[in-house]
Amino acid sequence: MIIGLLTAVAASVCYGTGSVLQAVGSRKSARQEAAKASTAGVTQHGGPSLSSTAKAAVTWEFMVGTVLDFIGFGLGALAARLLPLFLSQTVISANLVITAVLSIKLLGIRLNRAEWTSIGVVCGALVLLATAAGPEGSGHTPIAAHWWLLAASVVLIGGGTLLVRLLGGRAAILAGLLSGLGFGALGVGVRVLNGVAPFDLPSLLGDPALYAILVAGIGGMYLHTVALQIGSVNGATAALVVGETVVPGMLGVLWLGDASRPGFAWVAALGFVVAVAGAVAVAWFGEPEPEPETEPGSPAAGERQTEAAAR
């Protein structure tokens, strides 16, 4: 249990630091696009185009953040094998706190009292969950369930990407939520993956859960990048927290046999609900306030469009 918790905390630090560095890279790319007065980086719906997202991904800050994400992924996968999913995913989701603190230094963001209170609520909920967590389930499931996981991942990422592109600049929170659901599907896939212990390569390569992990992981990373390009880094991360915590936690209990300590089920349920509520509050209070309308083409409008794209 202790090793699993330490692993989850380390994954959280990697993910939180990576998110802020990716946001820095996304903002730098957006400013460069705006400086060129180019419309190629924006879709007809006001969201970032695939080319602008790709350009954001090749900034050094974004690449370092991506490396940290991969390290976090490895640590998170190990934590998902060692802890109940409702605990491992929620501890990993504490990267919200890391993101909020680092965004003050690297992005110049100032958190208000409501945001700090919400972050404190999330931390308190994590303590409740750690106190209540019991043994993790076996993770053994029929192969048909692995196919369902793959199908759900394809629908989630494919349909989610299309919906986000249609909504454009209004899709920041949705993109963050969908990326979180993708990372949640990844966590479930890691938990049920065959051929890991003991290692069996043919069994591993023949498991649909492996391909669900790839689809959900890559798609989740793309949607998270979009969320960072068009929205508040804290809001997008908080939405991601909800997505990657709620569904995996429920599946872990209902499907994989995860459980709390005897007599602590109510503590686990309370901690889970409070953690999600705190994350939602961060997303709500972290959203930038709408600015007054300005005539299109005016210098002020250009500055606001640049800032909106940078977010």
Residue pairs with C-beta under 8 A, 6 or more apart in sequence:
1 82
1 83
1 133
3 82
4 78
4 79
4 82
4 83
4 88
5 79
5 83
5 87
5 91
5 130
7 75
7 76
7 78
7 79
7 82
8 75
8 76
8 79
8 83
8 87
8 88
8 91
8 92
9 91
9 94
10 72
10 75
11 72
11 73
11 75
11 76
11 79
11 92
11 95
12 72
12 91
12 92
12 93
12 94
12 95
12 98
13 72
13 95
13 98
14 68
14 69
14 71
14 72
14 75
14 95
15 68
15 69
15 72
15 76
15 92
15 95
15 98
16 94
16 95
16 96
16 97
16 98
16 99
16 102
16 237
17 65
17 68
17 98
17 102
18 64
18 65
18 66
18 67
18 68
18 69
18 72
19 65
19 95
19 99
19 224
19 228
19 233
19 237
20 65
20 98
20 99
20 102
20 103
20 106
20 107
20 233
21 61
21 62
21 64
21 65
21 68
21 106
22 56
22 61
22 62
22 65
22 66
22 69
22 224
22 225
22 228
23 103
23 107
23 228
23 233
24 59
24 61
24 62
24 65
24 106
24 107
25 56
25 57
25 59
25 60
25 61
25 62
25 63
25 65
26 56
26 59
26 62
26 225
26 228
26 229
26 310
27 107
27 310
27 311
28 56
28 59
28 61
29 52
29 55
29 56
29 59
29 62
29 229
30 41
30 48
30 52
30 56
30 229
30 306
30 309
30 310
31 306
31 309
31 310
32 55
33 40
33 41
33 52
33 55
33 309
34 302
34 305
34 306
34 309
34 310
40 49
40 51
40 52
41 48
41 49
41 51
41 52
41 55
41 309
42 48
42 49
42 52
42 309
43 49
43 165
43 168
44 168
45 165
45 166
45 167
45 168
45 169
46 168
46 169
46 170
47 164
47 165
47 167
47 168
47 169
47 171
47 226
47 230
48 56
48 226
48 229
48 230
48 309
52 229
53 222
53 225
53 226
53 229
56 62
56 225
56 229
57 63
57 66
57 225
62 225
66 221
69 221
72 92
72 95
73 186
73 217
76 88
76 92
76 187
76 190
77 187
77 190
79 88
79 91
79 92
80 88
80 89
80 187
80 190
80 191
81 139
81 190
81 191
81 196
81 197
82 88
82 136
83 91
83 133
83 136
84 133
84 134
84 135
84 136
84 137
84 252
84 253
84 258
84 259
84 260
85 136
85 187
85 188
85 191
85 248
85 249
85 251
85 252
85 256
85 258
86 129
86 133
86 245
86 248
86 249
86 250
86 252
86 253
86 258
86 268
86 272
87 129
87 130
87 133
88 187
89 184
89 187
89 244
89 245
89 248
89 249
90 125
90 126
90 129
90 245
90 249
90 271
90 272
90 275
91 126
91 129
91 130
92 244
93 122
93 240
93 241
93 244
93 245
93 275
93 279
94 122
94 123
94 126
95 237
95 241
96 119
96 122
96 234
96 237
96 238
96 241
96 279
96 282
97 119
97 122
97 123
99 233
99 234
99 237
100 111
100 115
100 119
100 234
100 282
103 109
103 233
103 234
104 110
104 111
107 233
109 233
109 234
111 119
111 234
111 286
112 285
114 281
114 285
115 234
115 282
115 285
115 286
117 281
118 278
118 279
118 281
118 282
118 285
119 278
119 282
120 278
121 274
121 277
121 278
121 281
122 241
122 274
122 275
122 278
122 279
122 282
124 274
125 270
125 271
125 272
125 274
125 275
125 278
126 271
126 275
127 271
128 267
128 268
128 270
128 271
128 274
129 268
129 271
129 272
129 275
131 264
131 267
131 271
132 260
132 261
132 264
132 265
132 267
132 268
132 271
133 260
133 261
133 268
134 258
134 259
134 260
134 261
134 262
134 264
135 259
136 252
136 256
136 257
136 258
137 252
137 256
137 257
137 258
137 259
138 256
138 257
139 191
139 192
139 256
139 257
140 192
141 192
141 255
141 256
143 194
143 207
143 208
145 192
145 255
146 189
146 192
146 194
146 207
146 208
146 209
146 212
147 208
149 185
149 188
149 189
149 192
149 208
149 209
149 212
150 208
150 209
150 211
150 212
150 215
152 185
152 212
153 182
153 185
153 189
153 212
153 215
153 216
153 219
154 215
156 178
156 181
156 182
156 185
156 216
156 219
157 178
157 182
157 215
157 216
157 218
157 219
157 220
157 223
158 219
160 174
160 175
160 178
160 181
160 182
160 219
160 223
161 219
161 222
161 223
163 171
163 174
163 178
164 171
164 174
164 175
164 178
164 223
164 226
165 171
167 174
168 230
169 230
169 308
171 226
171 227
171 230
172 227
172 230
172 231
172 232
172 235
172 236
172 239
172 311
173 227
173 231
173 235
173 236
173 239
173 283
173 287
174 239
175 223
175 224
175 226
175 227
175 230
175 231
175 236
175 239
176 223
176 224
176 227
176 231
176 235
176 236
176 237
176 238
176 239
176 240
176 243
176 283
177 239
177 240
177 242
177 243
178 220
178 223
178 243
179 219
179 220
179 221
179 222
179 223
179 224
179 227
179 240
179 243
180 220
180 239
180 240
180 241
180 242
180 243
180 244
180 245
181 220
181 243
181 244
181 247
182 216
182 217
182 219
182 220
182 223
182 243
183 216
183 217
183 220
183 240
183 243
183 244
184 243
184 244
184 245
184 246
184 247
184 248
185 212
185 216
185 220
185 247
185 248
186 212
186 213
186 216
186 217
186 220
187 244
187 248
188 248
188 251
188 252
188 256
189 209
189 210
189 212
189 213
189 216
190 213
191 252
191 256
192 209
192 256
193 204
193 207
193 209
193 210
193 213
194 200
194 203
194 204
194 206
194 207
194 209
195 201
195 202
195 203
195 204
195 205
195 206
195 207
196 204
204 210
224 236
224 240
227 236
227 239
227 240
228 236
229 309
229 311
230 308
230 309
230 311
231 287
231 311
232 286
232 287
232 288
232 311
233 311
234 282
234 283
234 286
235 282
235 283
235 284
235 286
235 287
236 283
237 282
238 279
238 280
238 281
238 282
238 283
238 286
239 279
239 283
241 275
241 276
241 279
241 282
242 276
242 279
242 280
242 283
245 272
245 275
245 276
245 279
246 276
249 272
252 258
253 259
260 267
260 268
288 311
291 304
294 300
294 301
294 304
295 301
